[in-house]
Amino acid sequence: MTNYKTSTVCVQGGYEPKNGEPRVVPIVQSTTFKYESSEQMGNLFDLKESGYFYTRLSNPTNDAVANKICQLEGGVAAILTSSGQAANFYAMMNIASAGDHIISSSAIYGGTYNLIAHTMKQMGIESTFVEPDISPEELEKKFQPNTKLVFGETLSNPSLSVLDIEKFANAAHKHGVPLIVDNTFPTPIFCKPFEWGVDIVTHSTTKYMNGTANSVGGAVVDSGNFDWTKHSDRFPGLTTPDETYHGTVYTESFGKAAYIVKMTTNLMRDLGSIPSPQNAFYLGIGLETLHLRMERHFQNALALAKHLENHPKVSWVSFSGLENDSQHELAEKYLPNGSCGVIAFGVKGGREAAIKFMDSLKLAAIVTHVADSRTCVLHPASTTHRQMNDEELAAAGISQDLVRMSVGIEDIDDIIADVDQALEQ
């Protein structure tokens, strides 16, 4: 499907049925696969042949959906995970280990911040967080001899900071490490990070890609552009023999697919976190309408953001589609056709007023979720980011009055009317 446009790939990518095969990706709800001989099974375990033998490592349904996401992003290989958090963890742990160092943008999802700053620290991996608007010169100073990667979010959750991808990519590559970017909010419909120098992309497919909040999932996609062999000493897990897999050297045996193959044979083998084929099937169905939904999400969010700009009960609005927004210039570069359906704004009166506003909504729901077809709302400082202290919240761009609203694909007039009546309360 490489010659087809994004909309066509959304509908038909990843799976090409042969004569007499199911038109829709089948749900292969089986843990195991039968073979006629022990030799054939042995060859699969030795990575001498490709095939399926255990769903924790690979499954036809999962692979078809992963292939579609891979095609949408323009990568060479991809894998599904059981959640977006698992995707981010795997993406980093595939090349980092105890004694290593990570550089990350500070404007990222609270759960990912905790993963890097605390959980991975307990595993012996140190981290440095930098402001998204850090100068190239200051960014250069943050690298250490043991730095293994740079991480960021294309569009941060919930502060909606647009990552200056080229700045971070140039710095990463100058120091011989890959840039990993979470592209959950814009999706490949509005941003293709590989075109700007990103090496590896992650997704919480639970969000827009699925679109209907019926299954949790994640994905990791490799561009195939980072030359692991050029920096062999820094990434021995990819460029030297893996004794747990019969001395396989992934870069030699699998070329540009080395990174994803290693993730499969090591992390999936040892840690699991694979999605069920049923959940992958739901994700595949959601992807078929992704190009249609993202356009509607953005149009609705822009209309609501413009309405709130002039509302007397609202102190500020953050949405890169607004011409006077601090992120608009970067959005024009990286997200020229739209960003997502998530907006952030402050309710006059601070935290108590923000909570009162949310409690008064009727159409929009208060849920621990974002980016599906239904309009929903959350107060990050007291929920998703409540583990952060005031300093950490400020670094992530989260104020006490910040309300994150994920604008759905309902009629915009109904959404605006609901917001207005709640603000009046």
Secondary structure as UniProt FT lines:
FT   TURN            2..3
FT   HELIX           6..12
FT   TURN            13..14
FT   TURN            19..20
FT   HELIX           38..45
FT   TURN            46..47
FT   TURN            55..57
FT   HELIX           60..73
FT   STRAND          77..81
FT   HELIX           84..93
FT   TURN            94..95
FT   TURN            98..99
FT   STRAND          101..105
FT   HELIX           110..114
FT   HELIX           115..119
FT   HELIX           120..122
FT   TURN            123..124
FT   STRAND          126..130
FT   TURN            132..133
FT   HELIX           136..141
FT   TURN            145..146
FT   STRAND          147..153
FT   TURN            157..159
FT   HELIX           165..174
FT   TURN            175..176
FT   STRAND          179..182
FT   TURN            184..186
FT   HELIX           187..190
FT   HELIX           193..196
FT   STRAND          200..204
FT   TURN            205..210
FT   STRAND          218..222
FT   HELIX           229..231
FT   TURN            232..234
FT   HELIX           236..239
FT   HELIX           243..245
FT   TURN            246..247
FT   HELIX           250..254
FT   HELIX           255..257
FT   HELIX           258..262
FT   HELIX           263..268
FT   HELIX           269..271
FT   HELIX           277..287
FT   TURN            288..289
FT   HELIX           290..309
FT   TURN            312..313
FT   STRAND          314..318
FT   TURN            320..321
FT   TURN            323..324
FT   TURN            326..327
FT   HELIX           328..334
FT   TURN            336..337
FT   STRAND          342..347
FT   TURN            348..349
FT   HELIX           350..359
FT   STRAND          365..366
FT   STRAND          376..378
FT   HELIX           380..382
FT   TURN            383..387
FT   HELIX           390..395
FT   TURN            396..397
FT   TURN            400..401
FT   STRAND          402..406
FT   HELIX           412..424
//
